[in-house]
Amino acid sequence: MNDDQFEGQWDRMKGSVREHWGRLTDDDVEEVRGQRENLLGKIQEKYGDTKEAAEEKLKEFERKF
Protein backbone atom coordinates (compact mmCIF):
# COMPACT_ATOMS: atom_id res chain seq x y z
CA MET A 1 0.00 0.00 0.00
CA ASN A 2 1.46 3.36 -0.94
CA ASP A 3 1.29 6.49 1.20
CA ASP A 4 -1.72 7.94 -0.65
CA GLN A 5 -3.71 4.73 -0.29
CA PHE A 6 -2.78 4.51 3.37
CA GLU A 7 -3.93 8.06 4.04
CA GLY A 8 -7.15 7.51 2.08
CA GLN A 9 -8.09 4.48 4.13
CA TRP A 10 -6.96 5.88 7.48
CA ASP A 11 -10.45 6.53 8.91
CA ARG A 12 -11.42 2.90 8.28
CA MET A 13 -8.09 1.59 9.57
CA LYS A 14 -7.86 3.53 12.87
CA GLY A 15 -9.88 1.01 14.87
CA SER A 16 -7.92 -1.91 13.47
CA VAL A 17 -4.64 -0.14 14.24
CA ARG A 18 -5.73 0.33 17.85
CA GLU A 19 -6.65 -3.36 18.14
CA HIS A 20 -3.52 -4.65 16.42
CA TRP A 21 -1.04 -2.42 18.25
CA GLY A 22 -2.45 -2.29 21.77
CA ARG A 23 0.47 -0.27 23.12
CA LEU A 24 -0.50 2.69 20.96
CA THR A 25 -2.74 5.13 22.81
CA ASP A 26 -5.65 6.97 21.25
CA ASP A 27 -3.46 10.07 21.28
CA ASP A 28 -0.73 8.18 19.39
CA VAL A 29 -3.22 7.10 16.75
CA GLU A 30 -4.59 10.64 16.42
CA GLU A 31 -1.05 12.03 16.02
CA VAL A 32 -0.44 9.68 13.09
CA ARG A 33 -3.27 11.31 11.09
CA GLY A 34 -3.01 8.79 8.29
CA GLN A 35 0.69 9.34 7.68
CA ARG A 36 2.38 5.98 7.22
CA GLU A 37 5.82 7.23 8.27
CA ASN A 38 4.37 8.63 11.49
CA LEU A 39 2.80 5.26 12.28
CA LEU A 40 6.12 3.53 11.64
CA GLY A 41 7.77 5.89 14.09
CA LYS A 42 5.13 5.22 16.75
CA ILE A 43 5.51 1.46 16.30
CA GLN A 44 9.28 1.78 16.67
CA GLU A 45 8.91 3.95 19.75
CA LYS A 46 6.32 1.84 21.58
CA TYR A 47 7.64 -1.61 20.65
CA GLY A 48 11.39 -0.91 20.48
CA ASP A 49 11.58 -2.22 16.92
CA THR A 50 14.13 -1.30 14.31
CA LYS A 51 12.82 0.61 11.31
CA GLU A 52 13.07 -2.56 9.23
CA ALA A 53 11.15 -4.65 11.77
CA ALA A 54 8.44 -2.00 12.12
CA GLU A 55 8.17 -1.77 8.33
CA GLU A 56 7.70 -5.55 8.04
CA LYS A 57 5.04 -5.56 10.78
CA LEU A 58 3.19 -2.73 9.07
CA LYS A 59 3.34 -4.46 5.68
CA GLU A 60 1.91 -7.61 7.25
CA PHE A 61 -0.90 -5.57 8.84
CA GLU A 62 -1.67 -3.91 5.50
CA ARG A 63 -1.88 -7.28 3.75
CA LYS A 64 -4.43 -8.46 6.32
CA PHE A 65 -6.41 -5.22 6.19
Predicted model as a PDB file, atoms N, CA, C, CB and O in Angstrom, pLDDT in the B-factor column:
MODEL        1                                                                  
ATOM      1  N   MET A   1       0.845  -1.162   0.000  1.00 85.00           N  
ATOM      2  CA  MET A   1       0.000   0.000   0.000  1.00 85.00           C  
ATOM      3  C   MET A   1       0.901   1.238   0.000  1.00 85.00           C  
ATOM      4  CB  MET A   1      -0.967  -0.009   1.220  1.00 85.00           C  
ATOM      5  O   MET A   1       1.815   1.351   0.816  1.00 85.00           O  
ATOM      6  N   ASN A   2       0.634   2.151  -0.914  1.00 86.00           N  
ATOM      7  CA  ASN A   2       1.461   3.360  -0.942  1.00 86.00           C  
ATOM      8  C   ASN A   2       0.918   4.396   0.044  1.00 86.00           C  
ATOM      9  CB  ASN A   2       1.513   3.952  -2.372  1.00 86.00           C  
ATOM     10  O   ASN A   2      -0.144   4.207   0.637  1.00 86.00           O  
ATOM     11  N   ASP A   3       1.652   5.482   0.209  1.00 87.00           N  
ATOM     12  CA  ASP A   3       1.289   6.493   1.205  1.00 87.00           C  
ATOM     13  C   ASP A   3      -0.081   7.103   0.944  1.00 87.00           C  
ATOM     14  CB  ASP A   3       2.331   7.588   1.232  1.00 87.00           C  
ATOM     15  O   ASP A   3      -0.833   7.352   1.887  1.00 87.00           O  
ATOM     16  N   ASP A   4      -0.420   7.346  -0.321  1.00 89.00           N  
ATOM     17  CA  ASP A   4      -1.715   7.943  -0.650  1.00 89.00           C  
ATOM     18  C   ASP A   4      -2.864   6.987  -0.312  1.00 89.00           C  
ATOM     19  CB  ASP A   4      -1.765   8.325  -2.140  1.00 89.00           C  
ATOM     20  O   ASP A   4      -3.887   7.410   0.225  1.00 89.00           O  
ATOM     21  N   GLN A   5      -2.696   5.719  -0.623  1.00 89.00           N  
ATOM     22  CA  GLN A   5      -3.714   4.729  -0.289  1.00 89.00           C  
ATOM     23  C   GLN A   5      -3.885   4.620   1.218  1.00 89.00           C  
ATOM     24  CB  GLN A   5      -3.353   3.365  -0.882  1.00 89.00           C  
ATOM     25  O   GLN A   5      -5.003   4.539   1.728  1.00 89.00           O  
ATOM     26  N   PHE A   6      -2.761   4.618   1.921  1.00 91.00           N  
ATOM     27  CA  PHE A   6      -2.781   4.510   3.375  1.00 91.00           C  
ATOM     28  C   PHE A   6      -3.559   5.673   3.973  1.00 91.00           C  
ATOM     29  CB  PHE A   6      -1.350   4.471   3.940  1.00 91.00           C  
ATOM     30  O   PHE A   6      -4.422   5.478   4.829  1.00 91.00           O  
ATOM     31  N   GLU A   7      -3.252   6.874   3.522  1.00 88.00           N  
ATOM     32  CA  GLU A   7      -3.935   8.062   4.037  1.00 88.00           C  
ATOM     33  C   GLU A   7      -5.421   8.034   3.700  1.00 88.00           C  
ATOM     34  CB  GLU A   7      -3.294   9.332   3.472  1.00 88.00           C  
ATOM     35  O   GLU A   7      -6.251   8.429   4.518  1.00 88.00           O  
ATOM     36  N   GLY A   8      -5.757   7.571   2.504  1.00 89.00           N  
ATOM     37  CA  GLY A   8      -7.147   7.515   2.080  1.00 89.00           C  
ATOM     38  C   GLY A   8      -7.977   6.536   2.885  1.00 89.00           C  
ATOM     39  O   GLY A   8      -9.179   6.742   3.057  1.00 89.00           O  
ATOM     40  N   GLN A   9      -7.373   5.497   3.372  1.00 90.00           N  
ATOM     41  CA  GLN A   9      -8.093   4.476   4.130  1.00 90.00           C  
ATOM     42  C   GLN A   9      -7.946   4.649   5.640  1.00 90.00           C  
ATOM     43  CB  GLN A   9      -7.607   3.104   3.730  1.00 90.00           C  
ATOM     44  O   GLN A   9      -8.437   3.818   6.405  1.00 90.00           O  
ATOM     45  N   TRP A  10      -7.285   5.704   6.075  1.00 92.00           N  
ATOM     46  CA  TRP A  10      -6.964   5.877   7.476  1.00 92.00           C  
ATOM     47  C   TRP A  10      -8.184   5.825   8.393  1.00 92.00           C  
ATOM     48  CB  TRP A  10      -6.256   7.172   7.663  1.00 92.00           C  
ATOM     49  O   TRP A  10      -8.139   5.167   9.432  1.00 92.00           O  
ATOM     50  N   ASP A  11      -9.278   6.506   8.029  1.00 89.00           N  
ATOM     51  CA  ASP A  11     -10.448   6.530   8.907  1.00 89.00           C  
ATOM     52  C   ASP A  11     -10.992   5.125   9.142  1.00 89.00           C  
ATOM     53  CB  ASP A  11     -11.542   7.421   8.313  1.00 89.00           C  
ATOM     54  O   ASP A  11     -11.438   4.810  10.245  1.00 89.00           O  
ATOM     55  N   ARG A  12     -10.957   4.288   8.127  1.00 89.00           N  
ATOM     56  CA  ARG A  12     -11.417   2.902   8.280  1.00 89.00           C  
ATOM     57  C   ARG A  12     -10.414   2.062   9.051  1.00 89.00           C  
ATOM     58  CB  ARG A  12     -11.674   2.273   6.915  1.00 89.00           C  
ATOM     59  O   ARG A  12     -10.797   1.105   9.724  1.00 89.00           O  
ATOM     60  N   MET A  13      -9.150   2.403   8.963  1.00 92.00           N  
ATOM     61  CA  MET A  13      -8.095   1.594   9.571  1.00 92.00           C  
ATOM     62  C   MET A  13      -7.841   1.912  11.040  1.00 92.00           C  
ATOM     63  CB  MET A  13      -6.827   1.775   8.807  1.00 92.00           C  
ATOM     64  O   MET A  13      -7.295   1.071  11.754  1.00 92.00           O  
ATOM     65  N   LYS A  14      -8.217   3.095  11.515  1.00 92.00           N  
ATOM     66  CA  LYS A  14      -7.859   3.531  12.867  1.00 92.00           C  
ATOM     67  C   LYS A  14      -8.234   2.506  13.932  1.00 92.00           C  
ATOM     68  CB  LYS A  14      -8.530   4.851  13.177  1.00 92.00           C  
ATOM     69  O   LYS A  14      -7.419   2.193  14.800  1.00 92.00           O  
ATOM     70  N   GLY A  15      -9.446   1.984  13.879  1.00 92.00           N  
ATOM     71  CA  GLY A  15      -9.880   1.005  14.868  1.00 92.00           C  
ATOM     72  C   GLY A  15      -9.048  -0.258  14.814  1.00 92.00           C  
ATOM     73  O   GLY A  15      -8.691  -0.811  15.855  1.00 92.00           O  
ATOM     74  N   SER A  16      -8.737  -0.715  13.630  1.00 94.00           N  
ATOM     75  CA  SER A  16      -7.916  -1.909  13.471  1.00 94.00           C  
ATOM     76  C   SER A  16      -6.495  -1.678  13.968  1.00 94.00           C  
ATOM     77  CB  SER A  16      -7.894  -2.343  12.012  1.00 94.00           C  
ATOM     78  O   SER A  16      -5.877  -2.578  14.537  1.00 94.00           O  
ATOM     79  N   VAL A  17      -5.981  -0.478  13.754  1.00 95.00           N  
ATOM     80  CA  VAL A  17      -4.638  -0.139  14.237  1.00 95.00           C  
ATOM     81  C   VAL A  17      -4.621  -0.204  15.760  1.00 95.00           C  
ATOM     82  CB  VAL A  17      -4.203   1.275  13.741  1.00 95.00           C  
ATOM     83  O   VAL A  17      -3.687  -0.742  16.354  1.00 95.00           O  
ATOM     84  N   ARG A  18      -5.651   0.344  16.386  1.00 93.00           N  
ATOM     85  CA  ARG A  18      -5.734   0.332  17.852  1.00 93.00           C  
ATOM     86  C   ARG A  18      -5.791  -1.101  18.385  1.00 93.00           C  
ATOM     87  CB  ARG A  18      -6.969   1.122  18.327  1.00 93.00           C  
ATOM     88  O   ARG A  18      -5.157  -1.417  19.391  1.00 93.00           O  
ATOM     89  N   GLU A  19      -6.549  -1.961  17.711  1.00 94.00           N  
ATOM     90  CA  GLU A  19      -6.653  -3.361  18.137  1.00 94.00           C  
ATOM     91  C   GLU A  19      -5.338  -4.098  17.931  1.00 94.00           C  
ATOM     92  CB  GLU A  19      -7.775  -4.071  17.373  1.00 94.00           C  
ATOM     93  O   GLU A  19      -4.892  -4.835  18.810  1.00 94.00           O  
ATOM     94  N   HIS A  20      -4.726  -3.906  16.789  1.00 95.00           N  
ATOM     95  CA  HIS A  20      -3.521  -4.651  16.425  1.00 95.00           C  
ATOM     96  C   HIS A  20      -2.319  -4.231  17.260  1.00 95.00           C  
ATOM     97  CB  HIS A  20      -3.213  -4.460  14.948  1.00 95.00           C  
ATOM     98  O   HIS A  20      -1.546  -5.080  17.705  1.00 95.00           O  
ATOM     99  N   TRP A  21      -2.158  -2.947  17.474  1.00 94.00           N  
ATOM    100  CA  TRP A  21      -1.039  -2.422  18.253  1.00 94.00           C  
ATOM    101  C   TRP A  21      -1.583  -1.829  19.548  1.00 94.00           C  
ATOM    102  CB  TRP A  21      -0.236  -1.353  17.441  1.00 94.00           C  
ATOM    103  O   TRP A  21      -1.762  -0.617  19.662  1.00 94.00           O  
ATOM    104  N   GLY A  22      -1.839  -2.684  20.504  1.00 95.00           N  
ATOM    105  CA  GLY A  22      -2.450  -2.293  21.766  1.00 95.00           C  
ATOM    106  C   GLY A  22      -1.643  -1.311  22.593  1.00 95.00           C  
ATOM    107  O   GLY A  22      -2.203  -0.629  23.452  1.00 95.00           O  
ATOM    108  N   ARG A  23      -0.350  -1.220  22.359  1.00 97.00           N  
ATOM    109  CA  ARG A  23       0.469  -0.273  23.121  1.00 97.00           C  
ATOM    110  C   ARG A  23       0.313   1.160  22.643  1.00 97.00           C  
ATOM    111  CB  ARG A  23       1.918  -0.670  23.043  1.00 97.00           C  
ATOM    112  O   ARG A  23       0.721   2.094  23.333  1.00 97.00           O  
ATOM    113  N   LEU A  24      -0.276   1.340  21.466  1.00 96.00           N  
ATOM    114  CA  LEU A  24      -0.503   2.693  20.958  1.00 96.00           C  
ATOM    115  C   LEU A  24      -1.738   3.278  21.627  1.00 96.00           C  
ATOM    116  CB  LEU A  24      -0.666   2.690  19.411  1.00 96.00           C  
ATOM    117  O   LEU A  24      -2.795   2.648  21.644  1.00 96.00           O  
ATOM    118  N   THR A  25      -1.611   4.459  22.169  1.00 95.00           N  
ATOM    119  CA  THR A  25      -2.736   5.128  22.810  1.00 95.00           C  
ATOM    120  C   THR A  25      -3.608   5.796  21.749  1.00 95.00           C  
ATOM    121  CB  THR A  25      -2.241   6.168  23.846  1.00 95.00           C  
ATOM    122  O   THR A  25      -3.217   5.917  20.588  1.00 95.00           O  
ATOM    123  N   ASP A  26      -4.783   6.223  22.168  1.00 93.00           N  
ATOM    124  CA  ASP A  26      -5.654   6.970  21.255  1.00 93.00           C  
ATOM    125  C   ASP A  26      -4.951   8.230  20.770  1.00 93.00           C  
ATOM    126  CB  ASP A  26      -6.988   7.333  21.943  1.00 93.00           C  
ATOM    127  O   ASP A  26      -5.078   8.615  19.607  1.00 93.00           O  
ATOM    128  N   ASP A  27      -4.208   8.870  21.673  1.00 95.00           N  
ATOM    129  CA  ASP A  27      -3.457  10.068  21.281  1.00 95.00           C  
ATOM    130  C   ASP A  27      -2.399   9.745  20.233  1.00 95.00           C  
ATOM    131  CB  ASP A  27      -2.797  10.707  22.505  1.00 95.00           C  
ATOM    132  O   ASP A  27      -2.196  10.517  19.296  1.00 95.00           O  
ATOM    133  N   ASP A  28      -1.723   8.604  20.386  1.00 95.00           N  
ATOM    134  CA  ASP A  28      -0.728   8.183  19.387  1.00 95.00           C  
ATOM    135  C   ASP A  28      -1.380   8.024  18.025  1.00 95.00           C  
ATOM    136  CB  ASP A  28      -0.051   6.860  19.809  1.00 95.00           C  
ATOM    137  O   ASP A  28      -0.861   8.495  17.014  1.00 95.00           O  
ATOM    138  N   VAL A  29      -2.518   7.357  18.012  1.00 94.00           N  
ATOM    139  CA  VAL A  29      -3.219   7.099  16.748  1.00 94.00           C  
ATOM    140  C   VAL A  29      -3.686   8.412  16.130  1.00 94.00           C  
ATOM    141  CB  VAL A  29      -4.425   6.152  16.971  1.00 94.00           C  
ATOM    142  O   VAL A  29      -3.610   8.578  14.913  1.00 94.00           O  
ATOM    143  N   GLU A  30      -4.163   9.335  16.937  1.00 93.00           N  
ATOM    144  CA  GLU A  30      -4.591  10.636  16.416  1.00 93.00           C  
ATOM    145  C   GLU A  30      -3.405  11.435  15.871  1.00 93.00           C  
ATOM    146  CB  GLU A  30      -5.305  11.438  17.513  1.00 93.00           C  
ATOM    147  O   GLU A  30      -3.549  12.149  14.879  1.00 93.00           O  
ATOM    148  N   GLU A  31      -2.244  11.324  16.503  1.00 94.00           N  
ATOM    149  CA  GLU A  31      -1.047  12.027  16.023  1.00 94.00           C  
ATOM    150  C   GLU A  31      -0.610  11.529  14.651  1.00 94.00           C  
ATOM    151  CB  GLU A  31       0.097  11.861  17.019  1.00 94.00           C  
ATOM    152  O   GLU A  31      -0.051  12.292  13.863  1.00 94.00           O  
ATOM    153  N   VAL A  32      -0.857  10.270  14.365  1.00 93.00           N  
ATOM    154  CA  VAL A  32      -0.442   9.677  13.093  1.00 93.00           C  
ATOM    155  C   VAL A  32      -1.168  10.347  11.930  1.00 93.00           C  
ATOM    156  CB  VAL A  32      -0.712   8.159  13.088  1.00 93.00           C  
ATOM    157  O   VAL A  32      -0.563  10.622  10.894  1.00 93.00           O  
ATOM    158  N   ARG A  33      -2.455  10.609  12.097  1.00 91.00           N  
ATOM    159  CA  ARG A  33      -3.267  11.308  11.088  1.00 91.00           C  
ATOM    160  C   ARG A  33      -3.137  10.729   9.690  1.00 91.00           C  
ATOM    161  CB  ARG A  33      -2.888  12.756  11.050  1.00 91.00           C  
ATOM    162  O   ARG A  33      -3.114  11.471   8.708  1.00 91.00           O  
ATOM    163  N   GLY A  34      -3.053   9.430   9.596  1.00 91.00           N  
ATOM    164  CA  GLY A  34      -3.011   8.791   8.289  1.00 91.00           C  
ATOM    165  C   GLY A  34      -1.659   8.819   7.608  1.00 91.00           C  
ATOM    166  O   GLY A  34      -1.548   8.406   6.453  1.00 91.00           O  
ATOM    167  N   GLN A  35      -0.646   9.286   8.275  1.00 95.00           N  
ATOM    168  CA  GLN A  35       0.686   9.344   7.685  1.00 95.00           C  
ATOM    169  C   GLN A  35       1.439   8.063   8.029  1.00 95.00           C  
ATOM    170  CB  GLN A  35       1.465  10.595   8.183  1.00 95.00           C  
ATOM    171  O   GLN A  35       1.719   7.798   9.198  1.00 95.00           O  
ATOM    172  N   ARG A  36       1.757   7.291   7.037  1.00 95.00           N  
ATOM    173  CA  ARG A  36       2.384   5.983   7.219  1.00 95.00           C  
ATOM    174  C   ARG A  36       3.715   6.091   7.965  1.00 95.00           C  
ATOM    175  CB  ARG A  36       2.600   5.313   5.864  1.00 95.00           C  
ATOM    176  O   ARG A  36       3.993   5.284   8.852  1.00 95.00           O  
ATOM    177  N   GLU A  37       4.519   7.057   7.621  1.00 96.00           N  
ATOM    178  CA  GLU A  37       5.819   7.228   8.275  1.00 96.00           C  
ATOM    179  C   GLU A  37       5.651   7.544   9.757  1.00 96.00           C  
ATOM    180  CB  GLU A  37       6.621   8.340   7.588  1.00 96.00           C  
ATOM    181  O   GLU A  37       6.440   7.089  10.586  1.00 96.00           O  
ATOM    182  N   ASN A  38       4.634   8.317  10.088  1.00 96.00           N  
ATOM    183  CA  ASN A  38       4.368   8.628  11.492  1.00 96.00           C  
ATOM    184  C   ASN A  38       3.989   7.366  12.260  1.00 96.00           C  
ATOM    185  CB  ASN A  38       3.251   9.677  11.610  1.00 96.00           C  
ATOM    186  O   ASN A  38       4.420   7.172  13.397  1.00 96.00           O  
ATOM    187  N   LEU A  39       3.180   6.507  11.634  1.00 97.00           N  
ATOM    188  CA  LEU A  39       2.798   5.257  12.284  1.00 97.00           C  
ATOM    189  C   LEU A  39       4.022   4.366  12.480  1.00 97.00           C  
ATOM    190  CB  LEU A  39       1.723   4.522  11.457  1.00 97.00           C  
ATOM    191  O   LEU A  39       4.171   3.736  13.527  1.00 97.00           O  
ATOM    192  N   LEU A  40       4.888   4.312  11.488  1.00 96.00           N  
ATOM    193  CA  LEU A  40       6.121   3.526  11.638  1.00 96.00           C  
ATOM    194  C   LEU A  40       6.935   4.022  12.835  1.00 96.00           C  
ATOM    195  CB  LEU A  40       6.972   3.600  10.348  1.00 96.00           C  
ATOM    196  O   LEU A  40       7.457   3.222  13.612  1.00 96.00           O  
ATOM    197  N   GLY A  41       7.038   5.321  12.975  1.00 97.00           N  
ATOM    198  CA  GLY A  41       7.772   5.895  14.093  1.00 97.00           C  
ATOM    199  C   GLY A  41       7.152   5.535  15.433  1.00 97.00           C  
ATOM    200  O   GLY A  41       7.866   5.230  16.388  1.00 97.00           O  
ATOM    201  N   LYS A  42       5.825   5.569  15.509  1.00 97.00           N  
ATOM    202  CA  LYS A  42       5.132   5.217  16.748  1.00 97.00           C  
ATOM    203  C   LYS A  42       5.325   3.742  17.088  1.00 97.00           C  
ATOM    204  CB  LYS A  42       3.640   5.537  16.633  1.00 97.00           C  
ATOM    205  O   LYS A  42       5.501   3.388  18.253  1.00 97.00           O  
ATOM    206  N   ILE A  43       5.292   2.890  16.074  1.00 97.00           N  
ATOM    207  CA  ILE A  43       5.514   1.458  16.302  1.00 97.00           C  
ATOM    208  C   ILE A  43       6.926   1.236  16.825  1.00 97.00           C  
ATOM    209  CB  ILE A  43       5.283   0.646  14.999  1.00 97.00           C  
ATOM    210  O   ILE A  43       7.130   0.482  17.777  1.00 97.00           O  
ATOM    211  N   GLN A  44       7.891   1.887  16.208  1.00 97.00           N  
ATOM    212  CA  GLN A  44       9.281   1.778  16.666  1.00 97.00           C  
ATOM    213  C   GLN A  44       9.403   2.239  18.117  1.00 97.00           C  
ATOM    214  CB  GLN A  44      10.218   2.610  15.761  1.00 97.00           C  
ATOM    215  O   GLN A  44      10.037   1.572  18.936  1.00 97.00           O  
ATOM    216  N   GLU A  45       8.807   3.356  18.422  1.00 96.00           N  
ATOM    217  CA  GLU A  45       8.913   3.948  19.752  1.00 96.00           C  
ATOM    218  C   GLU A  45       8.276   3.063  20.820  1.00 96.00           C  
ATOM    219  CB  GLU A  45       8.264   5.323  19.764  1.00 96.00           C  
ATOM    220  O   GLU A  45       8.880   2.817  21.863  1.00 96.00           O  
ATOM    221  N   LYS A  46       7.064   2.586  20.566  1.00 97.00           N  
ATOM    222  CA  LYS A  46       6.319   1.838  21.578  1.00 97.00           C  
ATOM    223  C   LYS A  46       6.773   0.389  21.718  1.00 97.00           C  
ATOM    224  CB  LYS A  46       4.858   1.869  21.251  1.00 97.00           C  
ATOM    225  O   LYS A  46       6.668  -0.193  22.798  1.00 97.00           O  
ATOM    226  N   TYR A  47       7.277  -0.196  20.629  1.00 97.00           N  
ATOM    227  CA  TYR A  47       7.645  -1.607  20.651  1.00 97.00           C  
ATOM    228  C   TYR A  47       9.152  -1.835  20.628  1.00 97.00           C  
ATOM    229  CB  TYR A  47       7.017  -2.309  19.485  1.00 97.00           C  
ATOM    230  O   TYR A  47       9.601  -2.976  20.740  1.00 97.00           O  
ATOM    231  N   GLY A  48       9.938  -0.778  20.486  1.00 97.00           N  
ATOM    232  CA  GLY A  48      11.385  -0.913  20.485  1.00 97.00           C  
ATOM    233  C   GLY A  48      11.918  -1.633  19.255  1.00 97.00           C  
ATOM    234  O   GLY A  48      12.985  -2.246  19.302  1.00 97.00           O  
ATOM    235  N   ASP A  49      11.179  -1.558  18.162  1.00 96.00           N  
ATOM    236  CA  ASP A  49      11.580  -2.220  16.916  1.00 96.00           C  
ATOM    237  C   ASP A  49      12.549  -1.356  16.118  1.00 96.00           C  
ATOM    238  CB  ASP A  49      10.348  -2.545  16.066  1.00 96.00           C  
ATOM    239  O   ASP A  49      12.580  -0.132  16.251  1.00 96.00           O  
ATOM    240  N   THR A  50      13.334  -2.024  15.292  1.00 97.00           N  
ATOM    241  CA  THR A  50      14.133  -1.299  14.315  1.00 97.00           C  
ATOM    242  C   THR A  50      13.186  -0.806  13.228  1.00 97.00           C  
ATOM    243  CB  THR A  50      15.277  -2.198  13.718  1.00 97.00           C  
ATOM    244  O   THR A  50      12.041  -1.251  13.146  1.00 97.00           O  
ATOM    245  N   LYS A  51      13.661   0.104  12.401  1.00 96.00           N  
ATOM    246  CA  LYS A  51      12.824   0.612  11.311  1.00 96.00           C  
ATOM    247  C   LYS A  51      12.416  -0.532  10.383  1.00 96.00           C  
ATOM    248  CB  LYS A  51      13.571   1.713  10.514  1.00 96.00           C  
ATOM    249  O   LYS A  51      11.279  -0.585   9.914  1.00 96.00           O  
ATOM    250  N   GLU A  52      13.344  -1.439  10.123  1.00 97.00           N  
ATOM    251  CA  GLU A  52      13.067  -2.564   9.226  1.00 97.00           C  
ATOM    252  C   GLU A  52      12.010  -3.488   9.822  1.00 97.00           C  
ATOM    253  CB  GLU A  52      14.356  -3.353   8.938  1.00 97.00           C  
ATOM    254  O   GLU A  52      11.108  -3.940   9.116  1.00 97.00           O  
ATOM    255  N   ALA A  53      12.119  -3.769  11.118  1.00 97.00           N  
ATOM    256  CA  ALA A  53      11.147  -4.654  11.773  1.00 97.00           C  
ATOM    257  C   ALA A  53       9.770  -3.999  11.804  1.00 97.00           C  
ATOM    258  CB  ALA A  53      11.605  -5.003  13.210  1.00 97.00           C  
ATOM    259  O   ALA A  53       8.763  -4.664  11.559  1.00 97.00           O  
ATOM    260  N   ALA A  54       9.716  -2.712  12.102  1.00 96.00           N  
ATOM    261  CA  ALA A  54       8.441  -1.995  12.118  1.00 96.00           C  
ATOM    262  C   ALA A  54       7.823  -1.976  10.724  1.00 96.00           C  
ATOM    263  CB  ALA A  54       8.634  -0.557  12.638  1.00 96.00           C  
ATOM    264  O   ALA A  54       6.612  -2.140  10.576  1.00 96.00           O  
ATOM    265  N   GLU A  55       8.645  -1.778   9.715  1.00 97.00           N  
ATOM    266  CA  GLU A  55       8.167  -1.774   8.327  1.00 97.00           C  
ATOM    267  C   GLU A  55       7.559  -3.123   7.968  1.00 97.00           C  
ATOM    268  CB  GLU A  55       9.318  -1.434   7.355  1.00 97.00           C  
ATOM    269  O   GLU A  55       6.496  -3.174   7.350  1.00 97.00           O  
ATOM    270  N   GLU A  56       8.209  -4.205   8.343  1.00 97.00           N  
ATOM    271  CA  GLU A  56       7.704  -5.550   8.042  1.00 97.00           C  
ATOM    272  C   GLU A  56       6.382  -5.800   8.765  1.00 97.00           C  
ATOM    273  CB  GLU A  56       8.742  -6.623   8.442  1.00 97.00           C  
ATOM    274  O   GLU A  56       5.453  -6.359   8.180  1.00 97.00           O  
ATOM    275  N   LYS A  57       6.290  -5.393  10.026  1.00 95.00           N  
ATOM    276  CA  LYS A  57       5.044  -5.562  10.778  1.00 95.00           C  
ATOM    277  C   LYS A  57       3.911  -4.764  10.137  1.00 95.00           C  
ATOM    278  CB  LYS A  57       5.236  -5.126  12.243  1.00 95.00           C  
ATOM    279  O   LYS A  57       2.781  -5.242  10.049  1.00 95.00           O  
ATOM    280  N   LEU A  58       4.216  -3.556   9.694  1.00 95.00           N  
ATOM    281  CA  LEU A  58       3.186  -2.732   9.075  1.00 95.00           C  
ATOM    282  C   LEU A  58       2.758  -3.315   7.729  1.00 95.00           C  
ATOM    283  CB  LEU A  58       3.690  -1.296   8.895  1.00 95.00           C  
ATOM    284  O   LEU A  58       1.571  -3.300   7.401  1.00 95.00           O  
ATOM    285  N   LYS A  59       3.696  -3.821   6.959  1.00 95.00           N  
ATOM    286  CA  LYS A  59       3.340  -4.458   5.677  1.00 95.00           C  
ATOM    287  C   LYS A  59       2.439  -5.665   5.909  1.00 95.00           C  
ATOM    288  CB  LYS A  59       4.611  -4.887   4.908  1.00 95.00           C  
ATOM    289  O   LYS A  59       1.482  -5.879   5.165  1.00 95.00           O  
ATOM    290  N   GLU A  60       2.741  -6.453   6.936  1.00 96.00           N  
ATOM    291  CA  GLU A  60       1.907  -7.614   7.255  1.00 96.00           C  
ATOM    292  C   GLU A  60       0.496  -7.167   7.647  1.00 96.00           C  
ATOM    293  CB  GLU A  60       2.544  -8.442   8.396  1.00 96.00           C  
ATOM    294  O   GLU A  60      -0.488  -7.771   7.222  1.00 96.00           O  
ATOM    295  N   PHE A  61       0.402  -6.121   8.449  1.00 95.00           N  
ATOM    296  CA  PHE A  61      -0.897  -5.575   8.844  1.00 95.00           C  
ATOM    297  C   PHE A  61      -1.663  -5.116   7.605  1.00 95.00           C  
ATOM    298  CB  PHE A  61      -0.721  -4.399   9.843  1.00 95.00           C  
ATOM    299  O   PHE A  61      -2.853  -5.403   7.477  1.00 95.00           O  
ATOM    300  N   GLU A  62      -1.006  -4.414   6.702  1.00 92.00           N  
ATOM    301  CA  GLU A  62      -1.665  -3.908   5.497  1.00 92.00           C  
ATOM    302  C   GLU A  62      -2.178  -5.050   4.627  1.00 92.00           C  
ATOM    303  CB  GLU A  62      -0.705  -3.029   4.693  1.00 92.00           C  
ATOM    304  O   GLU A  62      -3.251  -4.945   4.035  1.00 92.00           O  
ATOM    305  N   ARG A  63      -1.421  -6.132   4.548  1.00 93.00           N  
ATOM    306  CA  ARG A  63      -1.880  -7.283   3.752  1.00 93.00           C  
ATOM    307  C   ARG A  63      -3.167  -7.869   4.342  1.00 93.00           C  
ATOM    308  CB  ARG A  63      -0.777  -8.375   3.688  1.00 93.00           C  
ATOM    309  O   ARG A  63      -4.065  -8.269   3.602  1.00 93.00           O  
ATOM    310  N   LYS A  64      -3.250  -7.916   5.662  1.00 90.00           N  
ATOM    311  CA  LYS A  64      -4.434  -8.455   6.319  1.00 90.00           C  
ATOM    312  C   LYS A  64      -5.626  -7.507   6.226  1.00 90.00           C  
ATOM    313  CB  LYS A  64      -4.127  -8.753   7.772  1.00 90.00           C  
ATOM    314  O   LYS A  64      -6.775  -7.944   6.151  1.00 90.00           O  
ATOM    315  N   PHE A  65      -5.343  -6.208   6.231  1.00 85.00           N  
ATOM    316  CA  PHE A  65      -6.407  -5.224   6.187  1.00 85.00           C  
ATOM    317  C   PHE A  65      -7.014  -5.202   4.810  1.00 85.00           C  
ATOM    318  CB  PHE A  65      -5.894  -3.838   6.572  1.00 85.00           C  
ATOM    319  O   PHE A  65      -7.940  -4.432   4.555  1.00 85.00           O  
TER     320      PHE A  65                                                      
ENDMDL                                                                          
END                                                                             
